[in-house]
Amino acid sequence: MNTETNENSKPVLLLVDDDEIYCSVLGDALEKRQYEVHIANDLATALALARKHEPECAVVDLRIGTESGLELVKQLAGLDENTRIVMLTGYASVATAVEAIKLGAVHYLTKPANADEVVAALQRTGGDASVSPAEQPLSVKRLEWEHLQKVLAEHNGNISAAARALKMHRRSLQRKLAKRPVKE
């Protein structure tokens, strides 16, 4: 890692996601929070940018096209073990969260995550032992609601695109979204 910051005294951040619109929006928001942001939409470009700019921080999507962001986390940590990496995903699972941390990520966030959440995750230096486990698992209906909301957000509120991603009819998705979320 470059131990000195760049000429502008901004930490260098590598943002890697195949969703170009999401990268643009998140990248702009991170630049407003005083990061020098470099964006890549595939693993090869990400590695080239990492070698060129030596980022202090990286935000890496779990799925980058057909490639795995876990592989990129491993390679970025191999280039510089001090790079603070946050894994970002719309496809969260316990297995991928554990692997991301084992490979060198410092945090794991689910989409949609905003710039403030990303910055907070990058700045965290340890775990939070005061987090208490849920008393009960989420109900199936609540899990479904959460999943529908995440997929909809991933498609920028486009119900037709979200329905295609969910492999369901658009009207069925509209009916489900018209209902209020299940209270837990």
N, C-alpha and C positions, 0 to 999 in steps of 0.2 A: 504494500500500500504506500502511496505517496504520503510521507509524514508531514509534508508542508501542504497547505491549502494552495489553491491556484491564485493567480494575481488578484482576483476579486475577493479573496478570502471567503469564498463559498465552498462548502463541501461538495465534492463531485458525487453525483448519484446516477446510477445506471438503472433505467426503467425498461423492463422487458415484458412485453405482452403482445400477442398477435392481433389484438383489437386496437386498431390504429386510432379510432376516435377516443376510446377510453384512455389510451396513452397520451394523446394530445391534451385532453381535459385535465388528467391527473398531473401530467408534466407541467402544464401552465400553473396549476395550483401549487406544485412543489417549488417552482421557480419563484413564485410570490413569497414563499417561505424561506427564501435565501439559499436554495440549492442550485448548483449548476447541473442541469439535467441532460442526459444523453439517452436517446430512445432507440431501442432495437425491437424488431418484430419477429426475429428468428434467432436461433442459437448461434449460428455462425457470425452474424453481425454483432450480437451481444459480446461474444468472446473477442472479436476484433476491437470493439470499443473499450472493453475492459483492459486489454493490453495497451491500448493507446492512451487512455485517460486515467488509469489506475484509480477507480472509484473507491471512496471511503464507504459508500452505501450502495445497496442494490435492492430493487423491488422486482421480484421475479414471479411471473404467473406460473401456476402448476402445469397448465396445458398451453403450449405455444405451437399452434397448428397441430401437427401430428407428433411433435417432439415433447419430451418431458422436461419441465422446469427443474425437476429434481437433479437431472444430469447437469444442468447449468449451475445449480447451487454447489454441487460437488466440484465442478471445474473452477468456479469463482473462488471458493474456499481454498482450492489448491494453488491458485495464483497468488492469493494473499489471505492468510488466515484471519487477519484483522478486519476484513471487509464485513460490515454489518449488513446482513442479508435478511430481508423479510419475504417470506413466501406468501403469495396472494392467490386466492382461488375461488372459483364459483362451484367447485366440486370437492368440497371439504370432506375429509374422512380422518378418523383417528390414525389409520395406517400412514397416510401421506403426511400428516402433521408430525408424527414421530420420526419418520424418515427425513423430513426436511430439517428438523432440529439435529438429528444425528449427523447429517451431511454438512452442517455448518450454518444453517439459518438461525437467527436470534429470535424470530417471532413468526407466527403463522396467522394470517388474517383471511377472513372470508369476504368475498365480494357481495355487495358493493361496499368497498371501503373508501372513505374520503381521505383527503390529504392530511387532515389533522390526526386521524387514526394511524395513518402510515408514519407520520413524523413521530407520534408517541411510541409506536412500536420500534422504530429505529433508535429511539433514545433510551428505551428500557434497558437496564443493565442486569436485571435479575428477575426471577419469578416472583409471584405474589402468593405467599403461603396463606393469606387471609381469604382467598377465594374459596367459597364453600361449594361443595357439590350440590347439584339440584336434589331436592327431596324425592322427586319422582321423575322418571323419563318423560319427555314430551309425548303427548298423545299423537296418534297417527294423523288425525285431522290437523293438528297444529304443525306437525312436520310437513304435511302436504302444503299447507298455507305458506310456510317459510320457504319451501322449495319453489313454489310458484312465484313468490315475490322476488327471489334471487334471480330466477331465469328471466323474469320480466325486466328486471333492472339490467341484466346483462345484455338485453336487446333494446335498451334505451326506451323502455315503455311501449315498444311495438308489439302489440298483442298477436298479430299474425306471425311475426318472426318467432316469438316466444312459443306459440302453439306448435309451429313446425319443429322447434327444438325439443319440445316435450312430446312430440308425436301424438298430438291430440287435435281435435277439431277446434277451430277458432271460437265458435259459439260456446262450446263446452268450457273453454278457458274463461271466456267472458262471464259465464254464469258463476263459475267458481270464484272469480275475482270480485263479483258484485256482492258476494256474501262478506260479512264481517269476519275478521280472524277469530279463531276459537280462543277463548280466555283460558289461561292455565291457572 
